Structures are given as structure tokens and as C-alpha cells.
Amino acid sequence: MKRVCLTTTIVVAAVALAGLARAQLFGPKMKKPGELIQKQAPMKVNQDLLKQATPENTRIVVSIPKQRAYLMIGEEIVANAPVSSGKRGHESPRGHMRVLEKDPNHHSTLYGDFVDGSGRIVRGGVSARIDSAPSGTHFAGAAMKWFLRLTEDGVGMHIGILPGYPASHGCIRESVDGAKLFYDHAKVGTPVDVGDF
């Protein structure tokens, strides 16, 4: 009796493994990382309104749920661009703010890489607050081109990677063309509203 049960168990296990192997070989293929990244609609610009836009008459609205930033004149949308806001645990601050600083070639004082004397990255994606520099290296802050500072502790809008979902450490990442357009049409004092619009 024990021998029959053992034989039956082995047969059942073999059939199950064969089914699993077949599913892996002939079933749906695993998606590549690039296929999982959500494609965001590119920036849209109202060219007629853009001709009227100046740093004196524009404001910026950032929608966290839509992952979009809007350059506005009054209630009219001049530009509608994709962004990537802060990920869970590093959410972008919400509320009414103003541009505190403009810096075309800003570098982070907190996030970046440890590089050696010739500029080669020894350890990337580090935090200057948490990580220790390996011997013979120094901290090089991440580039934040076309930076518009929104908070005293360094959150701002700048060029960055846009995966289609919140992924930053709090900043609002923009596309290259979007960051330049927003930078050119903002000034220190430009109103910025960030929220669940």
C-alpha cells in the first residue's frame, strides 16, 4: 500500500513539474523593464498663448495624480508637460509655493555619486547624509539642470528621468524641453501650486 501511494505521489509530482516547465517554455513571456514603464504623453504647447507668456504673467500648477505640470496664464494652459514627483516616503510637498531660486546648472547637495580623482563613478546613487565615501573618492551632487527651487530644504523642479510614475526623492522631475520652457517663463516669486488636482 505504501509503495502504491509513493508511486502515485511521484507520478503526480512529475506531471505537475512537466506542466510548470511547459508553462514557462510556451506560456506568456516575461516583459522587459522598458515595456513596464508607462509612456507619458509628450509636452503640449499652445503656441499662441506661449507668445504672450512672460515671467510676470505665468504661474505653475503640478498635478500629482496626473503626473503633469501646467504653465498657466490666468486659467488658460500654455504648456502641459509630463513630470515625475516624489515616490512613497519622499512625497513632493503639496500646497501653494513660490519659486525661491533659479539656477540653470544646479547640483544636489544631498543625492549623487562618489567619484574618484579622475571623475569616474565608484559608487552611484548615494545620499551624502547616509552613505560613507570610499577611500580616495568625493561626493559629486546629481545634476539638476534648469532648477526652480520650491522649498528651503531643496525641493524643486528640474530635468530628470520620467518613468511614468512618482519616482524622485521629492523634487518634480521634468523632460528636457519641459524644464527649459518652465525655467524660461518663471522668475523668483512665480506662484507654484502642487496638489491632487
ROKEMI-165009 format. One record per residue (C-alpha): residue number from 0; x, y, z. Coordinates in nm, 2 decimals, padded with zeros to 4 digits, always signed. Layout:
! ROKEMI-165009
(NUM (X Y Z))
...
END
This chain:
! ROKEMI-165009
(0 (+00.00 +00.00 +00.00))
(1 (+00.28 +00.24 +00.09))
(2 (+00.46 +00.16 -00.23))
(3 (+00.14 +00.25 -00.44))
(4 (+00.10 +00.58 -00.26))
(5 (+00.46 +00.67 -00.31))
(6 (+00.45 +00.58 -00.68))
(7 (+00.13 +00.78 -00.71))
(8 (+00.29 +01.08 -00.54))
(9 (+00.59 +01.06 -00.77))
(10 (+00.37 +01.05 -01.08))
(11 (+00.16 +01.34 -00.97))
(12 (+00.47 +01.55 -00.89))
(13 (+00.63 +01.46 -01.23))
(14 (+00.31 +01.57 -01.41))
(15 (+00.30 +01.89 -01.21))
(16 (+00.66 +01.97 -01.29))
(17 (+00.61 +01.89 -01.66))
(18 (+00.31 +02.13 -01.66))
(19 (+00.51 +02.40 -01.50))
(20 (+00.80 +02.36 -01.74))
(21 (+00.56 +02.38 -02.04))
(22 (+00.40 +02.70 -01.90))
(23 (+00.75 +02.85 -01.86))
(24 (+00.86 +02.75 -02.21))
(25 (+00.54 +02.82 -02.40))
(26 (+00.34 +03.05 -02.17))
(27 (+00.34 +03.43 -02.18))
(28 (+00.69 +03.57 -02.19))
(29 (+00.82 +03.79 -01.91))
(30 (+00.81 +04.16 -02.00))
(31 (+01.12 +04.36 -02.04))
(32 (+01.17 +04.66 -01.80))
(33 (+01.11 +04.91 -02.09))
(34 (+00.77 +04.75 -02.16))
(35 (+00.66 +04.80 -01.80))
(36 (+00.74 +05.18 -01.80))
(37 (+00.43 +05.37 -01.86))
(38 (+00.46 +05.61 -02.16))
(39 (+00.35 +05.96 -02.08))
(40 (+00.20 +06.19 -02.34))
(41 (+00.46 +06.44 -02.46))
(42 (+00.45 +06.81 -02.37))
(43 (+00.18 +07.00 -02.55))
(44 (+00.22 +07.37 -02.60))
(45 (-00.04 +07.63 -02.71))
(46 (+00.19 +07.84 -02.94))
(47 (-00.05 +08.14 -02.95))
(48 (-00.05 +08.16 -02.57))
(49 (+00.32 +08.09 -02.55))
(50 (+00.38 +08.41 -02.75))
(51 (+00.20 +08.60 -02.47))
(52 (+00.37 +08.42 -02.18))
(53 (+00.63 +08.62 -01.97))
(54 (+00.78 +08.55 -01.63))
(55 (+00.55 +08.83 -01.50))
(56 (+00.21 +08.67 -01.61))
(57 (+00.26 +08.30 -01.56))
(58 (+00.21 +08.05 -01.28))
(59 (+00.28 +07.68 -01.25))
(60 (+00.04 +07.41 -01.14))
(61 (+00.16 +07.05 -01.07))
(62 (-00.09 +06.76 -01.06))
(63 (+00.04 +06.47 -00.85))
(64 (-00.23 +06.22 -00.97))
(65 (-00.19 +06.31 -01.33))
(66 (+00.19 +06.34 -01.32))
(67 (+00.17 +06.66 -01.52))
(68 (+00.28 +07.02 -01.48))
(69 (+00.10 +07.31 -01.64))
(70 (+00.24 +07.65 -01.73))
(71 (-00.06 +07.89 -01.69))
(72 (-00.17 +08.24 -01.78))
(73 (-00.47 +08.30 -01.56))
(74 (-00.69 +07.99 -01.62))
(75 (-00.55 +07.91 -01.96))
(76 (-00.29 +07.64 -02.02))
(77 (+00.02 +07.75 -02.21))
(78 (+00.20 +07.42 -02.17))
(79 (+00.10 +07.08 -02.03))
(80 (+00.41 +06.86 -01.96))
(81 (+00.49 +06.52 -01.81))
(82 (+00.66 +06.50 -01.47))
(83 (+00.77 +06.25 -01.21))
(84 (+00.71 +06.36 -00.85))
(85 (+00.83 +06.22 -00.52))
(86 (+00.79 +05.84 -00.45))
(87 (+00.64 +05.69 -00.14))
(88 (+00.83 +05.80 +00.17))
(89 (+00.97 +06.10 -00.03))
(90 (+00.65 +06.26 -00.14))
(91 (+00.67 +06.60 -00.31))
(92 (+00.54 +06.88 -00.08))
(93 (+00.19 +06.99 -00.16))
(94 (+00.04 +07.34 -00.13))
(95 (+00.09 +07.69 -00.25))
(96 (+00.46 +07.78 -00.30))
(97 (+00.67 +08.03 -00.49))
(98 (+00.99 +07.99 -00.69))
(99 (+01.26 +08.08 -00.44))
(100 (+01.57 +08.05 -00.67))
(101 (+01.66 +07.98 -01.03))
(102 (+01.98 +07.80 -01.12))
(103 (+02.04 +07.68 -01.47))
(104 (+02.32 +07.43 -01.36))
(105 (+02.23 +07.33 -01.01))
(106 (+02.37 +07.02 -00.83))
(107 (+02.22 +06.84 -00.54))
(108 (+02.39 +06.87 -00.21))
(109 (+02.22 +06.55 -00.09))
(110 (+02.20 +06.29 -00.37))
(111 (+02.47 +06.20 -00.62))
(112 (+02.77 +05.97 -00.67))
(113 (+03.11 +05.91 -00.51))
(114 (+03.37 +05.97 -00.77))
(115 (+03.75 +05.92 -00.78))
(116 (+04.01 +06.18 -00.87))
(117 (+03.96 +06.13 -01.25))
(118 (+03.58 +06.17 -01.22))
(119 (+03.49 +05.80 -01.26))
(120 (+03.19 +05.69 -01.05))
(121 (+03.30 +05.45 -00.78))
(122 (+02.95 +05.43 -00.62))
(123 (+02.64 +05.58 -00.77))
(124 (+02.30 +05.68 -00.63))
(125 (+02.42 +05.77 -00.29))
(126 (+02.29 +06.00 -00.01))
(127 (+02.55 +06.24 +00.13))
(128 (+02.36 +06.21 +00.47))
(129 (+02.36 +05.83 +00.49))
(130 (+02.64 +05.68 +00.29))
(131 (+03.02 +05.70 +00.36))
(132 (+03.26 +05.79 +00.09))
(133 (+03.50 +05.51 -00.01))
(134 (+03.87 +05.59 +00.04))
(135 (+04.00 +05.82 -00.24))
(136 (+03.66 +05.94 -00.35))
(137 (+03.45 +06.25 -00.30))
(138 (+03.08 +06.33 -00.33))
(139 (+02.95 +06.48 -00.67))
(140 (+02.60 +06.60 -00.65))
(141 (+02.35 +06.49 -00.91))
(142 (+02.29 +06.74 -01.19))
(143 (+01.96 +06.93 -01.16))
(144 (+01.96 +07.14 -01.48))
(145 (+01.70 +07.43 -01.51))
(146 (+01.64 +07.41 -01.14))
(147 (+01.35 +07.61 -00.99))
(148 (+01.37 +07.59 -00.61))
(149 (+01.03 +07.55 -00.43))
(150 (+01.13 +07.49 -00.07))
(151 (+01.41 +07.60 +00.17))
(152 (+01.52 +07.24 +00.21))
(153 (+01.60 +07.19 -00.16))
(154 (+01.29 +07.06 -00.33))
(155 (+01.25 +07.20 -00.68))
(156 (+01.16 +07.14 -01.04))
(157 (+01.44 +07.02 -01.28))
(158 (+01.54 +06.79 -01.56))
(159 (+01.52 +06.42 -01.47))
(160 (+01.41 +06.07 -01.56))
(161 (+01.04 +06.03 -01.63))
(162 (+00.93 +05.67 -01.58))
(163 (+00.56 +05.75 -01.58))
(164 (+00.50 +05.73 -01.21))
(165 (+00.63 +05.91 -00.89))
(166 (+01.00 +05.82 -00.86))
(167 (+01.20 +06.11 -00.72))
(168 (+01.32 +06.19 -00.37))
(169 (+01.07 +06.48 -00.36))
(170 (+01.17 +06.70 -00.65))
(171 (+00.94 +06.74 -00.95))
(172 (+01.14 +06.59 -01.25))
(173 (+01.07 +06.73 -01.59))
(174 (+01.17 +06.64 -01.95))
(175 (+01.45 +06.84 -02.11))
(176 (+01.22 +07.06 -02.32))
(177 (+00.96 +07.10 -02.04))
(178 (+01.22 +07.20 -01.78))
(179 (+01.37 +07.47 -02.01))
(180 (+01.03 +07.61 -02.11))
(181 (+00.91 +07.63 -01.74))
(182 (+01.25 +07.78 -01.64))
(183 (+01.24 +08.04 -01.91))
(184 (+00.89 +08.15 -01.82))
(185 (+00.93 +08.16 -01.44))
(186 (+01.10 +08.41 -01.21))
(187 (+01.18 +08.42 -00.84))
(188 (+00.84 +08.47 -00.69))
(189 (+00.64 +08.28 -00.96))
(190 (+00.34 +08.10 -00.79))
(191 (+00.36 +07.72 -00.79))
(192 (+00.07 +07.51 -00.67))
(193 (+00.13 +07.14 -00.62))
(194 (-00.15 +06.90 -00.53))
(195 (-00.42 +06.65 -00.61))
(196 (-00.57 +06.84 -00.90))
END
